[in-house]
Amino acid sequence: MAATASSVEPRRAQWVFDGPRLLFALGVSALFGVANSLGAGPPTLLVALGHAVVLGLVVTLAFSVLERFPKRPPTWRHRWILQLVGVVVAVPVGVLLAHVVHMYADIHAAHEDAQLRSLVVLIVEGLLFAPWIALGAMVRQRDVFARDQALKFELERSELERNALDARLKLLQAQVEPHFLFNTLANVQALVDVGSPQAPKVLTSLIAYLRAAVPRMHEPSTTLGQELELVRAYLELMRMRMPDRLEFTLHVDADASTQQCPPMTLLTLVENAVRHGIDPNEEGGRIDVEVRSTADRCVIRVTDTGLGLKSSSGGLGTGLSTLRERLQLKFGGDARLELRAVEPHGACAEIDMPARRASP
């Protein structure tokens, strides 16, 4: 008899007699063969089994072929109707083929009344049960196909969402570059405007720094070790511009240098401290950079003794707002960026994010 579908897209993914379908057809055929020969001797049992098996194979062949051809029926309902009609037609054809095979083996026994009656019984059973078995197989096949399509759509949706997040991350990353460059060039311009003898030296250092820093702005991810190199170079530049007003310290765990982070993460915090805390303060101040790493978390803290949050509206500026969104895109809700006031004056920016070590 007809068998259940063993794959989601059988018209493309399996051959006519795949393993599970063939075993199912043979098992059902054997049951009918045994039932039709109850109380009979071994010869009759073998003949009944042979008839049922031939019928089952023919019906399964018709079901599977019509599962593939025509390749594009008008609707799936037309294919179902076509398969059911094919199964019904295959029943007498299968019985006739079984009778021909029996005649070839023993023409006299094949024409006995008992054998002919068993063939009629087999035709009736086939017409009664085969369409229902085929219908059950098609329903199951459609359910499996629907589940597969739903999974495929979900995977495609996830892929589109991931691509959208990647595009958003690249856009935010691209916004960091001009924001940083304009701020840095503004510092150089301030030196030129006041005629500082430090301007040429600072400009030379800035060019060397930008040659190393700009390519990293386009990378999808970097490490805190690379970030620390840029931060140290940036703070050295700023100290050349205001040698009497800027001090800084770096406290970094030994194993924190391999932690992954979005490009310009640490530099954005330090630049924000210089621009909004130290630079507008006539007395200057100190910047302390601290990076702590555990097995599963990494904490970055940049504290300054500048003007503090009173000099601004209290919210995040462009650089920190962009950095917060980039952290969310990379780590989801498992990363946070906080900005708080420090007494008696100053501010502290802190990032708490998952610890993800870069591959060696």
N, C-alpha and C positions, 0 to 999 in steps of 0.2 A: 504494500500500500504506500501512499505518499508519506513523506517524512517531514520532520520539522527542519527549518532553515538553520544552518550551523554558522552562518556568518551574516554580517550586517548588510553587505552588498553582494549577494551571491551571484548576480549576473556578471560581476566583474572579478570577484575575489575567489571563486571556487570552481572546480570542475564539476561535471554532471554528477558523478558518484563520489562525493567527498566521504571521508571516513564515517563520521557520526550519522550522516543521512543514510548511507548504505547499511550500516549496522541496524539502524532503526527499521528500515524497510525489510531487512531479512528477519529481524526479530518478530515484527508484526505478522509477516507472511508465515513464519514457522508456527505461530500460535494458531492461525486459521487452519493451517495444514493439519496440525495435531488435532484440533477440535473437529475437523471434518472426517477424521479417520478413527475416532474413538470406538473401541471394541473390535476393530479390524486387526488383521495380522500385519507382520512387518512389511510384506510386499505392498499392501494397500497403503500403509503409512508412508512408505518412501514415495509412492506415486503421488499421494495427496500433498506431501511436502514439496515435491518437485513442481506440481501445478501451481501451488500457492507462491513459491519462490519466483517462478517465471513471471507470474502475474504481478507480484510486487515490484520486480525489477522493471517491467515494462511501464507500469504506472509511474514509478519514480523517475524513469527516463523522460516520459512525457511531461511530468510536472517540472523537472529541471530544465528541459529544453525550452519550454514555454516561459520559464522564468527569465530567460535571456533573450528570446526572440519573440516578436520584433524588439529591437533595442529601445525604440521610443514609441510606446503606445500612447494614444491620446490622453488617457488618465490611468492612475493606478487601478481604478475600478475595472477598466477594460482588461487589464492584465489578469486581475483576479477571475473575471468571467471567463477569459480565454483559458486560464489554467484549469478551472473547474470543468469546462467543456472538454478540454484535453484529457483530464483524468477519467471522465465518464466514457469517452470514446476508447481510451486505452484499456478499459476493463475487458470488453469482449475481444479486443485485439490480443490482449495478453493471454486470455483463456484459449483462444484459437491457436496462438503460438505454442502454448503448453501442450495442447492436444497434438499438434504437428510433431513436436519433439517426442511425445509419447508414442505416436504412430511409427516414427523412425526407429525407436528402440524396440517396440513390440506392437506390431500393427493389429494383431488379433486381440490382445488384452485391451488396447486402446478403444476398441469398438464394443466392449462388453457393456451391458446395460448399467451396471453399477458405476463404471467409470464415466459413462456419459451423464448419469444423474449427478455424480459428484462435480462435473464441469458446470452443469446448470446451477447447482447450489453455489459454486464458487462465483459464477457471474452475478447471481442475486446478492451474495454477500459483498462482492466488490462494488456493485452499484449502490448498496445501502451505506457502506462504511467508508469507502475510499474518498468520496467527495467531502465528508465531514472531517476526515483526517487531514486532507489537503487544506481545507478551510482553516483548521486549527493551526496548521503549519504556517499559512499565510498571515494569520493574525499575529502569531508569535514573531514572525519575521518582521512585520510592520512595527511591532512594539520595540524590537531590538533596533531596527533602523531609526525609529524616532528617538530612542535614547542616545544612539550614536550621533545623530544630527544635533541633538541638544548639547551633548558634550562638545561636539565640534564647534558649534556656535559659541559656547562658553569659552573655549580655548581661543577662538578668534577674537571674542570681545576682550578677553584678558590681554591678548597680544596688542590689540588696538589701544587699550588703556595704557599698557606699558610703553608703547611707542609715543603716545601723547605725553606721558610723564617725561620720557627722555627728551622729547622736543621742548617741553616746558623748561626742563633743567638746563638744556643748552641755551635757551633764550635768556634765562636768568644769568647763566654763566657769562654770556656775551655782554650783558648789562654791567657786570662787574668790571670788565676791562676798561671801558671809557670812564666809568666812575672813578676807578683807582688812578688811571693815567692823568685825568684832569686835576684831581686833587694833588698828585705829586708834582705835576708841572706848575701848578699854582704856587707851591712852596718855592720852587726855583725862581719863579717870576718875582716873588716877594724879595728874594735876595738881590736880584738884578735891580729892582726898583729902588732899593736903599743903597745900591752901590757897594754891596759887601764884597770884600776881597775873597770871601769864601765861595762866591758864586761859580767861578770856573771849575774849582775843585769839586764842588758838589755836583755840578752838571756832568763832569767826567765820571764821577762815581755813579750818578744816576743812569747814565747811558749803559755802563757795564752791568748795573743791576737789572735794568729793563731787558737787556739781551738775554739774561737768564730767567727773568720772571715771566715775560709775556708768553713764551711758548707753553708754559705750564698752565696758563689761564684756559687753554683750549682742551686740556686733558680732562677726561671724565672723572678721574679720581687721582689723588696724590697721597702722600704720607705726611705725618706730622714732622718727621725728620727733615723733609724737603721744605715744609712750611717754616720750620725754625730757621733754616738757612736764610730764607727770604726775610723773615722778621728781623733777624740779627742785622742783615744788610740794610734794611729799611731804617731801623733805629739808629744805626751808625750814620746814615745820611741825615736823619733828623737832628742828631746830636751835633753834626758838623754845622747845621744851619742855626741851631741855638745851643751852643756848647755850655752856656752858663745856666740854662733853664731846663735841661732834660737829663735825667738819670734813668737807668733801667737795669733790671735783673731778670735772669731766666732760670727757672727751677723746673727741670724736666726729669721725669722718671727714665731710667735707662732703657726700659723695654717699651717706652711710648713712641719711639721714633718710627716704628713700623706700622703704627695704627693708621688705617685709611680714613680719609676725610675729603670733602669736596674742596676743589682748588680755592685758594685765597681765604680759607676759613679763619686761620689764626691771624693772618695779615689784616683781614677786615676788622677784627676786634682791636688790634693794636693801632691801626690807622684811625679808627674811631676815637680811641683814647687820646691820640695825639691831636687830632683835628678839633675835637669838642671839649677836651679836658685840659691838656697841657698848653697847646698853642695860644688859646685866648687868655690864659692866665699870665699876668705880668710876672709873677714869681716862678712860673714854670711848675715842675713837679717830677714825680717819679712814677714809672710804669713797672709793675711786677707781673711777669708772665709765669704762670704755673700750670704744668700739665701732669696730671696723675692718672695712672692706668692700673686697672685690676684685671682679673681674668675675663670679666664680661662687660665692664664699663670703662669709659674714658671721660675724664673731666678736664676741661680747659677753662682756666680762669685768668682774666686780664684785669688788673686793678690799677687805677691811677689816682693820684692825689691832686688832680686838677680842679676845675671849677665845679664839677659835679653835675647832677641832673638839673639844677636850678637854671643853668644857662640855656636849656632847651625846653621844649614843651613837655618833656617827660616821656615821650614816646620813642619808638625806634626810628632812626633815620633811614635813609634809602639803603645804605650799605648793610645795616643790621637786618632790616626788613627783608631784603633780598637773600641774605645769608640764612635767615630763619626758614624761608620758603625752600631754599636749596637743601637744607637739612631735612625738612619734612619730605621732600621728594626722594631723597636718598635713603633715609632711615624710617620713613613713615611716622607714626606717632611715638616711636621709641627714642626720639631725640628732642631736646628742649633747649631754648636759648632764653636766658633771663638777664635783665639789666636792672641793677638796684643801686641805691645811693650808699655811700660810705661816709661815716662820721670821722672827723668833723667836716671834711669836704673830700669830694672825689666820687668815683663811680666804679662799679665792678660788673663786668660782663662775663657770664658763665655759660658754658655749653656742657651738657651732659648727654653723651651719645653712646651707642653700643660699641664695644671693642671689636674691631675687625682688622686683623692683621693682614698686611699685604703679602702676597706669595713671594717667596725668595727668588 
